[in-house]
Amino acid sequence: MTRDQPAILEMRNISKTFVNLRVLKNVSLNVRAGEVHALMGENGAGKSTLMKVLSGAYRADPGGEIRIAGEPVTIEGPHAARQLGISIIYQELSLAPNLTVAENIFLGTELSRNGIIDRRAMNEATGPILARLGVGFTPQTMVGSLSMAERQLVEIARALHARSRILVMDEPTTSLSSRETEKLFELIRSLRADGLAIIYISHRMGEIYDLSDRVSVLRDGGYVGTLERADLSAERLVQMMVGRDISSFYKKEHDAHQSRGRVILRVSDMSDGRRVKHCSFDLHEGEVLGIAGLVGAGRTEFARLIYGADPRLSGTVELDGKPVSIFAPQQAVDAGIVYLTEDRKLYGLFLDMSVRENINLGVIARDSLPGGILNLKAAAKRSSDAIKSFGIRVAADVINVGALSGGNQQKVLLSRLIETNPRVLILDEPTRGVDIGAKSEIYRIIDQLVKSKMGVIVISSDLPEVVGICDRVLVMREGIIAGEVGAPGTPPISQESIGAIATGVG
């Protein structure tokens, strides 16, 4: 792929208006064959809307133009987009779990003989595609039995079957392990080498650096610019996406050495007999303590033991110097320890309930009226205050939380936990699936919490995040705390020092 190679896709001056809200403003984008072209921007920047125009799900306002291989085209719907060689793999996969792999690949284009679906022919046609992808399942495998990573491969197989020239991937690694992610990256590189144009949407900087040949940035519905791979840097990308310098991104207003107070939480000899083995540590007031390590090191399992979400074989917990009995999450909350789960949709939020209801859920009984009647006025005020304090972007707090962006969902969940007035806050992957602007706001909230003498534990697989916001870091490996960085007498916090301990080479 060279800079002077002609574009396979050109989107010129694309605008889109919903009622009186203009969400795309004369956006232009060109993508070359045989390149991975990353599309970045905060939630609400217009990325998904632009891709829905490309897919035929939305009709753009008059005045713009789309060209495929130099020819102007009209995309009147998803079927027309597929006919033009455009395939989109959304973050929420669109497969039918009760059908086989082959049936999903041929969905809408089934082969038939004498008016009867010819499953044998579809299986035979699917086989070479799956062989090219190197998968471990067959055309007859039911999609419902596949892992998330395998289902993504089915989506890619569907695009290859359709002879797509342009493939859009929207946050494809959100539900993948690091090993599954690397396998996906190998496949993406192979597809790029075959001449496929890939538009890659992700909030993860590391993925952008690993994969992309160029990066285009949208902000507030407008096109900001495009960077070639040689020009990529975190500073430039952050500046383009959020309009401010990266120096303020991980800014800490609290001074860990001055504000760090007495031990607030002491965990001793914590084990579950399987994934966590005799782990102990102290957490101080006013400090952000990181827990890092490779996938499978036992970080989440350790947090769940402290919180009482899983049974433990051994271990004690002291809060403010006093032993506390925690064998269930409610006992942890009552003691002053709260836990933000890594999977907010499955274990944290009630997606069909409103923002107001989610924020008040943990404390609704605190100010109930005589006779157990809910104090709706107090609940409305608490919700309003939380929305302002946490910078939650929502038109009204009666909107279901499932309609919010990932970053705003995370802030709703965080605000609910803080309403319980905890002493210790455990955050498991607090910015997973969150755009860069929301990340910055979550870091600001964490900084304010430790300034108020709360103790915060951050579990994260994002090493720049760990380095940027933590005062001290425990590094786990194979279920034990293998080392520590950032404390007096230990190596300084860096990706290299954490990685050395996590992999066992230092």
C-alpha positions in Angstrom: 0.0 0.0 0.0 1.5 3.3 -1.1 0.5 6.9 -0.6 -0.1 7.5 -4.3 -2.4 4.4 -4.6 -5.9 5.5 -5.7 -8.7 5.3 -3.2 -11.1 2.4 -3.3 -13.6 4.4 -1.3 -14.2 8.2 -1.4 -16.8 9.9 0.8 -17.1 13.5 -0.1 -18.9 16.2 2.0 -21.2 13.8 3.7 -23.7 15.4 6.1 -26.5 13.9 8.1 -29.3 15.7 9.9 -31.9 14.2 12.3 -34.8 16.6 12.7 -32.9 19.8 13.6 -29.7 18.1 14.8 -26.9 18.0 12.3 -24.7 15.1 13.4 -22.4 15.0 10.4 -21.0 18.2 8.8 -19.4 17.9 5.4 -17.2 14.9 6.3 -14.8 13.5 3.8 -13.0 10.2 3.9 -10.9 8.2 1.5 -9.7 4.7 2.0 -7.2 2.8 -0.2 -7.2 -0.9 -1.1 -4.8 -2.9 1.0 -4.8 -0.6 4.0 -6.1 -0.6 7.5 -7.6 2.9 7.9 -8.5 3.7 11.5 -11.4 6.0 12.3 -11.2 7.6 15.7 -13.1 10.1 17.8 -15.0 10.4 21.0 -18.5 8.9 21.3 -20.8 11.2 19.6 -18.1 12.4 17.1 -20.1 10.9 14.2 -18.1 7.7 13.5 -21.0 5.3 13.7 -23.3 7.7 11.7 -20.8 7.9 8.9 -20.5 4.2 8.7 -24.3 3.7 8.7 -24.4 6.1 5.7 -21.8 3.9 4.1 -23.7 0.7 4.9 -27.0 2.1 3.6 -28.7 2.1 7.0 -28.9 5.9 6.8 -29.5 8.2 3.8 -27.1 11.2 3.8 -28.3 14.7 3.3 -28.3 16.0 -0.3 -25.0 17.4 -1.6 -22.5 14.7 -0.7 -21.1 12.0 -2.9 -19.7 8.4 -2.4 -17.4 6.8 -5.0 -16.3 3.2 -5.1 -13.2 2.6 -7.3 -13.7 6.0 -8.8 -17.3 5.5 -9.8 -20.1 7.5 -8.1 -22.6 5.2 -6.4 -26.0 5.5 -4.7 -26.4 3.3 -1.6 -30.1 3.0 -1.0 -29.9 0.3 1.6 -27.9 -2.4 3.2 -28.5 -4.8 0.3 -27.1 -2.2 -2.1 -24.0 -1.8 0.1 -23.4 -5.5 0.0 -23.8 -5.6 -3.7 -21.1 -2.9 -4.0 -18.7 -4.9 -1.8 -19.2 -3.2 1.5 -19.4 -5.3 4.7 -19.7 -4.0 8.3 -19.1 -6.0 11.4 -20.7 -4.2 14.2 -19.7 -4.4 17.9 -23.0 -6.2 18.6 -22.7 -9.1 16.1 -25.7 -9.7 13.8 -25.5 -13.5 13.7 -28.4 -16.0 14.2 -27.3 -18.3 17.0 -29.9 -21.0 16.1 -28.4 -21.4 12.6 -25.2 -23.2 11.5 -22.1 -21.3 10.3 -22.9 -22.0 6.7 -26.5 -20.9 7.1 -25.4 -17.6 8.6 -22.9 -17.0 5.9 -25.5 -17.6 3.2 -28.3 -15.8 5.1 -30.4 -13.9 2.5 -28.5 -15.6 -0.4 -29.3 -19.2 0.3 -28.5 -21.8 -2.4 -31.4 -24.0 -3.5 -32.3 -26.9 -5.7 -35.8 -27.4 -6.9 -37.1 -24.8 -4.5 -35.4 -26.5 -1.5 -32.5 -25.0 0.4 -29.3 -26.9 -0.6 -27.4 -27.1 2.7 -24.9 -29.5 1.3 -23.9 -27.0 -1.4 -23.7 -24.2 1.2 -21.5 -26.4 3.4 -19.2 -27.2 0.5 -18.9 -23.6 -0.5 -18.2 -22.5 3.1 -15.4 -25.0 3.7 -12.7 -23.2 1.7 -13.5 -19.9 3.3 -13.2 -21.3 6.8 -10.0 -23.1 5.8 -8.5 -19.7 4.6 -9.4 -18.3 8.1 -7.8 -21.2 9.9 -10.8 -21.8 12.2 -11.4 -24.7 14.5 -15.1 -25.2 13.6 -17.0 -26.6 10.6 -19.7 -25.2 8.3 -22.3 -27.4 10.2 -21.4 -26.0 13.7 -24.2 -24.1 15.4 -23.2 -20.4 15.9 -24.8 -20.4 19.4 -22.0 -22.8 20.5 -19.2 -20.6 19.4 -17.1 -18.1 21.5 -17.3 -14.4 20.8 -13.9 -14.6 18.9 -15.2 -17.4 16.8 -18.4 -15.6 16.0 -16.4 -12.6 14.7 -14.6 -15.0 12.4 -18.0 -16.1 11.0 -18.8 -12.4 10.3 -15.5 -12.1 8.5 -16.2 -15.3 6.6 -19.6 -13.8 5.6 -17.8 -10.7 4.2 -15.3 -12.9 2.3 -18.2 -14.9 0.8 -19.8 -11.7 -0.4 -16.5 -10.8 -2.1 -16.3 -7.6 -0.1 -13.8 -4.9 -1.1 -14.3 -2.7 1.9 -14.7 -4.2 5.5 -15.6 -2.0 8.4 -14.8 -3.4 11.9 -16.4 -1.6 14.9 -14.6 -2.2 18.2 -13.9 -5.8 17.3 -11.7 -6.6 20.3 -14.0 -5.5 23.1 -14.9 -9.0 24.2 -11.7 -10.8 23.2 -8.8 -12.0 25.3 -5.3 -10.8 24.5 -4.5 -14.1 22.7 -7.7 -13.9 20.7 -7.0 -10.3 19.8 -3.5 -11.1 18.5 -5.0 -13.9 16.3 -7.5 -11.4 15.0 -4.7 -8.9 14.2 -2.8 -11.6 12.3 -6.0 -12.2 10.2 -6.5 -8.5 9.6 -2.9 -8.2 8.3 -3.5 -11.2 6.0 -6.7 -9.6 4.6 -4.9 -6.3 4.1 -2.1 -8.1 2.2 -4.8 -9.6 -0.1 -5.9 -6.1 -1.0 -8.9 -5.7 1.2 -9.6 -2.1 2.5 -10.3 -2.2 6.2 -11.9 0.6 8.2 -11.1 0.0 11.8 -12.9 1.7 14.7 -11.4 1.5 18.1 -10.8 3.5 21.3 -7.6 1.6 22.1 -4.5 3.5 21.2 -2.3 0.4 21.2 -4.4 -1.3 18.6 -4.3 1.8 16.4 -0.5 1.8 16.6 -0.3 -1.9 15.9 -2.6 -2.1 12.9 -3.3 1.2 11.1 -1.7 2.6 8.0 -3.6 5.8 8.4 -5.9 7.4 11.0 -8.7 9.8 10.3 -10.3 11.7 13.2 -13.8 13.1 13.7 -14.8 15.6 16.4 -18.3 16.9 17.0 -19.6 15.6 13.7 -16.8 17.2 11.6 -13.6 15.9 9.9 -10.5 17.0 11.8 -7.7 15.4 9.7 -5.8 12.3 8.7 -2.4 11.1 9.9 -0.1 8.7 8.0 1.4 5.9 10.1 4.8 7.7 10.3 3.1 10.7 11.8 1.2 8.9 14.5 1.7 9.9 18.1 -0.5 9.9 21.2 0.0 13.7 21.6 -1.3 14.4 18.1 -4.2 12.0 18.3 -5.4 13.3 21.7 -5.1 16.8 20.5 -7.2 16.1 17.4 -9.9 14.0 19.2 -10.5 16.1 22.3 -9.0 19.5 21.3 -6.6 19.6 24.2 -3.0 18.6 25.0 -2.2 15.1 26.3 -0.2 16.7 29.2 -3.6 17.2 31.0 -4.9 13.7 30.1 -3.4 11.8 33.1 -2.9 14.9 35.2 -2.9 14.2 39.0 -3.9 17.1 41.2 -3.4 14.9 44.3 0.1 14.5 45.6 0.4 10.8 46.6 3.3 11.4 48.9 1.7 14.2 50.8 -1.9 13.0 50.8 -1.3 9.4 51.4 -2.5 8.8 55.0 -2.8 5.8 57.3 -3.6 2.3 56.2 -7.3 2.2 55.3 -7.5 -1.4 54.0 -5.4 -4.4 54.9 -5.8 -7.7 53.1 -3.9 -10.6 54.4 -3.3 -14.2 53.1 -6.2 -14.1 50.6 -6.6 -17.4 48.6 -9.4 -19.2 46.8 -7.5 -22.5 46.4 -7.4 -22.1 42.6 -6.5 -18.8 41.0 -5.4 -16.6 43.9 -2.7 -17.7 46.3 -1.9 -16.1 49.6 -2.0 -12.5 48.5 -1.6 -9.6 51.0 -1.3 -5.8 50.7 -2.1 -2.5 52.4 -4.0 0.4 50.8 -3.6 3.9 52.2 -6.0 6.8 52.4 -5.6 9.2 49.4 -3.8 6.7 47.2 -4.5 5.1 43.9 -3.2 1.5 44.0 -2.9 -0.3 40.7 -3.1 -4.1 40.3 -1.6 -5.1 36.9 -0.7 -8.4 35.3 -1.3 -10.5 32.2 -4.7 -11.9 31.4 -5.2 -14.9 33.7 -2.9 -13.6 36.4 -5.8 -13.6 38.9 -6.5 -9.8 39.2 -10.3 -9.9 38.9 -10.5 -13.1 41.0 -8.5 -11.4 43.8 -10.8 -8.4 43.8 -13.9 -10.6 43.9 -12.5 -12.4 47.0 -12.0 -9.1 48.8 -15.5 -8.0 47.9 -17.1 -11.3 49.0 -18.4 -12.1 45.5 -16.6 -15.5 45.5 -15.9 -17.9 48.3 -12.4 -17.8 49.7 -10.3 -20.5 51.2 -8.3 -18.2 53.5 -7.8 -14.5 54.1 -8.8 -11.6 56.4 -9.8 -8.0 55.7 -9.3 -5.0 58.0 -10.9 -1.6 57.4 -9.6 1.3 59.3 -7.7 -1.0 61.6 -10.7 -3.2 62.5 -11.4 -6.7 61.2 -14.5 -6.9 59.0 -16.4 -10.0 58.1 -17.1 -10.1 54.3 -18.6 -13.2 52.8 -21.1 -11.5 50.5 -21.1 -8.3 48.4 -23.7 -6.6 50.6 -21.5 -7.1 53.7 -18.7 -5.4 51.7 -20.9 -2.4 50.8 -22.1 -2.2 54.4 -18.5 -2.1 55.6 -17.6 0.6 53.1 -16.0 -1.3 50.2 -17.6 -1.1 46.7 -16.6 -2.8 43.5 -17.1 -1.7 39.9 -17.3 -4.8 37.8 -15.3 -5.2 34.5 -18.6 -6.1 32.7 -20.9 -3.2 33.5 -23.7 -4.5 31.1 -23.9 -8.0 32.5 -23.2 -7.5 36.2 -23.4 -3.7 36.9 -26.2 -1.9 35.2 -29.9 -2.5 34.7 -30.1 -1.5 31.1 -33.9 -1.4 30.9 -34.1 0.9 33.9 -33.6 4.7 33.8 -30.5 6.6 34.6 -32.2 7.9 37.7 -33.2 4.5 38.9 -29.7 3.1 38.3 -28.1 6.0 40.2 -30.4 5.6 43.2 -30.5 1.8 43.3 -28.0 1.3 46.1 -29.4 4.0 48.5 -33.1 4.2 47.7 -34.1 3.1 51.2 -31.9 5.7 52.9 -34.3 8.5 52.7 -37.6 6.7 52.2 -40.7 8.3 53.7 -42.7 6.9 56.6 -44.4 3.6 55.7 -41.7 2.7 53.3 -42.8 5.1 50.5 -40.1 6.0 48.1 -38.9 9.6 48.3 -39.1 10.4 44.6 -38.1 14.0 45.1 -34.9 13.1 46.9 -34.1 10.5 44.2 -34.6 13.1 41.5 -32.2 15.5 43.2 -29.6 12.8 43.8 -29.7 11.9 40.1 -29.5 15.5 39.0 -26.5 16.2 41.3 -24.7 13.0 40.1 -25.3 13.9 36.5 -23.6 17.3 37.0 -20.8 16.0 39.3 -19.9 13.1 37.0 -20.4 14.9 33.7 -23.0 12.3 32.5 -24.2 13.3 29.1 -27.9 12.5 28.9 -30.9 14.6 27.8 -33.0 13.5 30.8 -32.5 11.1 33.6 -35.6 9.2 32.8 -33.9 7.8 29.7 -33.0 4.1 29.9 -29.3 3.7 30.7 -29.0 1.1 27.9 -29.3 4.0 25.4 -26.2 5.8 26.7 -22.7 5.5 25.3 -20.2 3.3 27.1 -18.5 6.1 28.9 -21.7 7.6 30.2 -22.9 4.1 31.3 -19.7 3.7 33.2 -20.1 7.1 34.9 -23.7 6.2 35.9 -22.4 3.0 37.6 -19.6 4.8 39.3 -22.0 7.5 40.6 -24.2 4.8 42.1 -21.3 3.3 44.0 -20.1 6.6 45.3 -23.6 7.4 46.6 -23.1 4.7 49.2 -20.2 6.8 50.7 -17.6 4.1 50.6 -14.1 4.2 52.2 -12.6 1.9 49.5 -13.4 1.8 45.8 -12.3 -1.1 43.7 -12.4 -0.4 39.9 -12.0 -3.3 37.6 -11.1 -2.2 34.0 -12.8 1.2 34.6 -12.3 2.5 31.1 -13.0 -0.6 29.0 -15.0 0.3 25.9 -14.9 4.0 26.8 -13.9 6.7 24.5 -10.9 9.0 25.1 -12.9 11.9 26.3 -14.8 9.9 28.9 -11.6 8.3 30.0 -10.2 11.7 30.9 -13.4 12.5 32.9 -13.1 9.2 34.8 -9.5 9.9 35.6 -10.6 13.3 36.9 -13.2 11.6 39.1 -10.7 9.2 40.5 -8.3 12.0 41.3 -11.1 13.9 43.2 -12.0 10.8 45.2 -8.5 10.2 46.5 -8.2 13.9 47.4 -11.2 13.3 49.7 -9.2 10.6 51.5 -10.8 7.6 49.8 -8.6 4.7 48.9 -8.9 3.5 45.3 -7.8 0.3 43.7 -7.5 0.2 39.9 -7.3 -3.1 38.0 -6.4 -2.5 34.4 -4.9 -4.2 31.4 -4.2 -0.8 29.9 -0.6 -0.2 30.9 -0.5 3.5 29.9 -3.5 4.0 32.1 -1.9 2.2 35.0 1.3 4.2 34.7 -0.6 7.5 34.2 -3.0 7.3 37.2 -1.6 5.0 39.8 0.6 6.0 42.7 1.8 2.4 43.4 1.3 -0.8 41.4 1.1 -4.4 42.6 1.9 -6.9 39.8 0.3 -10.3 39.8 1.6 -13.4 38.0 0.0 -16.8 38.2 -2.2 -16.0 41.2 0.5 -14.4 43.4 1.6 -10.8 43.9 5.0 -11.2 42.2 6.2 -7.7 42.8 5.6 -4.0 43.4 6.6 -0.8 41.7 6.3 2.8 42.7 6.8 2.3 46.4 10.0 3.4 48.2 12.8 1.0 47.5 11.1 -0.5 44.4 11.5 0.3 40.7 9.6 3.4 39.4 6.3 2.8 37.7 6.7 2.2 34.0 5.4 -0.2 31.3 8.8 -1.9 31.3 9.0 -2.4 35.0 5.5 -3.8 35.2 6.0 -6.0 32.1 9.2 -7.4 33.5 7.5 -8.6 36.7 4.3 -9.7 34.9 6.2 -12.0 32.5 8.7 -13.2 35.1 11.9 -11.8 33.5 12.5 -9.3 36.3 
